Amino acid sequence: MRSSLIKLHIAVFLWGFTGVLGRLINLNEGLLVWYRLLITITALLIIAIKQKAFQVLSFKQILHLFIVGTIIALHWVCFYGSIKASNVSVCLTCLSSAGLFTAFLEPFMLRTPFKLSEIMLSLLGIAGICLIFHFDTKFRNGILIGMLATLLSVIFSIFNKKLVVDIAPKTIMLYELLGGFLVLTLLMPFYLHYFPTSHLFPSKLDWVWLTIMSLVCTVLAMDLSLQALKKMSVFTQNLALNLEPVYGIILAFVIYKENDDLSISFYLGFALIASSVAFQMYSMLKKKSLNGST
């Protein structure tokens, strides 16, 4: 369990870094995700060929993975759309709502009992988001898009919990991201029609950031998270995901000086969110201690 938690927190830190990279890349959110998927799939195919790690799947399994991959792709589009509509700090703060969505959706989708304690603690994080939403009106569009990105992330985490039992992590990634890439490719002409841009191709520096984002923050991070998910619940994973805003916001403060653009309401809201994370982690660790888990 301890090694799984370490892997999960490394993955969460890397995911927090993607927000910083997303702001550096001079592409709109749709094209950014399309190129990220292209590089990631190419890398996964090379790894699979080199390691001879192709796993034969049924049509039903492939279809399920393609559906989840589509949700992942849409999550990324919303994630980077939120950053471009507000900033890295606000977008990452929205991810703290993962606990609330999970507390409701996981019991419904996996047919497990609802836990009132999880719902109550998650509501504390939502109160923090509402505080930021109410007072920092310039960030409202970014918050709404960020909340949608979080909802999509919880849905694909729950689906992955079902799939990770029988399928190797790298196989899951390859099929899921391939499915997301194919669907996004089909949608791209319509997307560019409604959201036109003059930057269709990455610059030389954009290729550098995209490569780091794809290989380190996607392939490595997703592999670590899927390995961890084999030995822990979706709620535990999304609990750790609440630390993604902490890592990402610290990086955004250091690199972009975003703290100069944020009002006191942001810090008050973030304090509520941090409190919910602290209580949730304390509750989880106490429960594990009582059960004698390591």
C-alpha positions in Angstrom: 0.0 0.0 0.0 2.8 2.4 0.8 4.6 1.9 -2.5 1.2 2.5 -4.3 0.7 5.8 -2.4 4.2 6.9 -3.4 3.6 6.1 -7.1 0.2 7.9 -6.9 1.7 11.1 -5.4 4.5 11.2 -8.0 1.8 10.9 -10.7 -0.3 13.7 -9.0 2.8 16.0 -8.9 3.4 15.4 -12.6 -0.2 16.1 -13.5 0.0 19.3 -11.5 2.9 20.3 -13.7 0.9 19.9 -16.9 -1.0 23.0 -16.1 2.2 25.1 -16.1 3.2 23.5 -19.4 -0.2 24.1 -20.9 0.1 27.8 -20.3 3.5 27.8 -22.1 2.1 26.2 -25.2 0.8 28.7 -27.9 -2.0 26.5 -29.1 -5.7 26.5 -28.3 -6.9 23.7 -25.9 -8.3 21.5 -28.7 -5.1 21.4 -30.8 -2.9 21.2 -27.7 -4.7 18.0 -26.6 -4.6 16.6 -30.2 -0.8 17.0 -30.4 -0.4 15.7 -26.9 -2.3 12.5 -27.8 -0.4 12.1 -31.1 3.0 12.2 -29.3 1.8 10.0 -26.4 0.3 7.3 -28.7 3.4 7.2 -30.8 5.5 6.7 -27.7 3.2 4.0 -26.3 3.3 2.1 -29.7 7.1 2.2 -29.7 7.2 0.9 -26.1 4.7 -1.9 -26.9 6.6 -3.0 -30.0 10.0 -2.9 -28.2 8.7 -4.9 -25.2 6.4 -7.1 -27.2 3.7 -6.1 -24.8 0.6 -6.2 -27.0 -2.3 -7.7 -25.1 -5.1 -9.3 -27.1 -8.5 -7.8 -26.1 -12.1 -8.5 -27.0 -14.1 -6.1 -29.0 -16.2 -5.2 -26.0 -13.0 -4.4 -24.0 -11.7 -2.2 -26.8 -15.0 -0.4 -27.1 -15.0 0.3 -23.4 -11.4 1.6 -23.5 -12.3 3.8 -26.5 -15.2 5.3 -24.6 -13.1 6.0 -21.6 -10.4 7.5 -23.8 -12.9 9.9 -25.3 -13.8 11.0 -21.8 -10.1 11.6 -21.0 -9.6 13.6 -24.2 -12.6 15.8 -23.4 -11.4 16.2 -19.8 -8.0 17.5 -21.2 -9.7 19.9 -23.5 -11.8 21.3 -20.7 -8.8 21.4 -18.4 -6.7 23.5 -20.7 -9.7 25.5 -21.7 -10.1 26.4 -18.1 -6.5 27.5 -17.8 -6.8 29.7 -20.9 -10.1 31.2 -19.6 -8.7 32.0 -16.2 -5.2 30.8 -15.0 -3.4 27.7 -13.8 -4.2 28.3 -10.1 -8.0 28.7 -10.5 -8.2 25.7 -12.9 -6.3 23.4 -10.5 -8.4 24.6 -7.6 -11.5 23.3 -9.3 -10.0 19.8 -9.3 -10.7 19.7 -5.5 -14.3 19.0 -6.4 -13.3 15.5 -7.4 -14.0 14.3 -3.9 -17.6 15.4 -4.0 -18.3 14.0 -7.5 -16.6 10.7 -6.4 -18.6 10.4 -3.2 -21.8 10.5 -5.3 -20.8 8.8 -8.5 -18.6 5.9 -7.2 -21.4 4.3 -5.1 -23.9 4.8 -8.0 -21.6 3.3 -10.7 -19.9 0.6 -8.7 -23.0 -0.2 -6.5 -21.2 0.4 -3.2 -22.8 2.2 -0.1 -22.9 6.0 0.1 -20.6 7.4 2.8 -22.0 10.5 4.5 -18.5 11.4 5.9 -17.1 11.6 2.4 -19.9 13.7 1.2 -19.7 16.2 4.1 -15.9 16.6 3.8 -16.2 17.1 0.0 -18.8 19.8 0.5 -16.2 21.8 2.5 -14.1 21.9 -0.7 -17.0 22.9 -2.8 -17.6 25.8 -0.4 -14.1 27.0 -1.1 -14.8 26.9 -4.9 -18.1 28.8 -4.4 -16.3 31.5 -2.4 -13.8 32.0 -5.3 -16.6 31.9 -7.9 -18.7 34.5 -6.1 -16.1 37.1 -5.5 -13.6 36.7 -8.4 -16.1 37.2 -11.2 -13.4 37.4 -13.9 -12.6 33.7 -13.3 -16.2 32.4 -13.6 -15.9 30.9 -17.1 -12.7 29.3 -16.1 -14.2 27.8 -13.0 -17.3 26.4 -14.8 -15.0 24.8 -17.5 -12.7 23.5 -14.7 -15.6 21.9 -12.8 -16.7 20.1 -16.0 -13.1 18.9 -16.5 -13.2 17.5 -12.9 -16.5 15.7 -13.4 -15.0 14.0 -16.5 -11.9 13.0 -14.6 -13.9 11.3 -11.9 -16.0 9.4 -14.5 -13.0 8.0 -16.3 -11.3 7.1 -12.9 -14.3 5.0 -11.9 -14.4 3.3 -15.3 -10.7 2.6 -15.1 -11.2 1.0 -11.7 -13.3 -1.7 -13.4 -10.9 -2.2 -16.3 -7.5 -2.2 -14.5 -8.2 -5.5 -12.8 -7.8 -7.6 -16.0 -5.8 -5.3 -18.4 -2.2 -4.2 -18.1 -1.7 -0.4 -17.4 0.2 0.4 -20.7 -2.4 -1.5 -22.7 -5.2 0.5 -21.1 -3.3 3.7 -21.9 -2.7 2.8 -25.5 -6.3 1.9 -26.3 -7.8 4.7 -24.3 -5.7 7.4 -25.8 -6.0 6.0 -29.3 -9.8 6.1 -28.9 -9.6 9.7 -27.6 -7.3 10.7 -30.4 -9.6 9.2 -33.1 -12.7 10.8 -31.7 -11.0 14.2 -31.2 -9.7 14.0 -34.8 -13.2 13.5 -36.1 -14.5 16.5 -34.0 -11.6 18.8 -34.8 -13.0 20.3 -38.0 -16.2 21.3 -36.1 -14.1 22.5 -33.1 -11.9 24.7 -35.2 -15.0 26.1 -37.0 -16.5 27.3 -33.7 -13.1 28.2 -32.1 -10.9 29.4 -34.9 -7.2 30.0 -34.3 -4.2 31.3 -36.3 -1.8 28.8 -34.6 -2.4 25.4 -36.2 1.1 24.1 -35.8 3.3 24.1 -32.7 6.5 26.2 -32.7 9.9 24.6 -32.0 9.6 25.5 -28.3 6.0 24.2 -28.2 7.3 20.8 -29.5 9.6 20.7 -26.5 6.9 21.4 -24.0 4.5 19.0 -25.7 7.1 16.2 -25.6 7.7 16.6 -21.9 4.0 16.8 -21.3 3.4 13.6 -23.3 6.2 11.4 -22.2 6.7 12.4 -18.5 3.4 13.9 -17.5 1.2 11.5 -19.5 2.9 8.1 -20.2 4.9 7.9 -16.9 2.2 9.6 -14.7 -0.7 7.5 -16.1 1.3 4.3 -15.8 2.1 5.0 -12.1 -1.5 6.0 -11.3 -3.0 2.8 -12.9 -0.5 0.7 -11.0 -1.6 2.4 -7.8 -5.3 2.0 -8.6 -4.9 -1.8 -8.6 -4.4 -1.6 -4.8 -6.6 1.3 -3.7 -10.1 2.7 -4.1 -11.2 5.4 -6.6 -11.9 7.6 -3.6 -8.4 7.3 -2.3 -7.0 8.1 -5.7 -9.2 11.2 -6.1 -8.3 12.1 -2.5 -4.7 12.3 -3.5 -5.7 14.2 -6.6 -6.8 17.0 -4.3 -3.1 17.7 -3.8 -2.7 18.3 -7.6 -3.9 22.0 -7.1 -1.3 22.4 -4.3 1.6 21.2 -6.4 0.4 23.1 -9.5 -0.4 26.3 -7.7 3.0 26.5 -6.0 4.6 26.0 -9.4 2.3 28.7 -11.0 3.2 31.1 -8.2 6.9 30.5 -8.6 7.0 30.5 -12.5 4.2 32.9 -13.4 3.8 35.0 -10.3 0.0 34.3 -10.4 -0.3 35.2 -6.8 -0.1 38.9 -7.9 -3.4 38.4 -9.8 -5.4 36.7 -7.0 -7.6 38.3 -4.4 -8.1 37.5 -0.8 -11.3 35.5 -1.7 -9.1 33.0 -3.6 -6.9 32.4 -0.5 -9.9 32.0 1.8 -11.5 29.6 -0.7 -8.3 27.7 -1.0 -8.0 27.5 2.8 -11.3 25.8 2.9 -10.3 23.4 0.2 -7.0 22.6 1.9 -8.9 22.0 5.2 -11.2 19.4 3.4 -8.1 17.6 2.0 -6.5 17.5 5.5 -9.6 16.1 7.1 -10.1 13.6 4.4 -6.5 12.4 4.6 -6.6 12.2 8.4 -9.8 10.2 8.2 -8.3 7.8 5.6 -5.1 7.3 7.6 -7.1 6.8 10.9 -9.3 4.2 9.2 -6.3 2.3 7.8 -4.6 2.4 11.2 -7.7 0.9 12.8 -7.9 -1.8 10.2 -4.2 -2.7 10.7 -3.3 -1.8 7.1 0.2 -0.7 6.1 
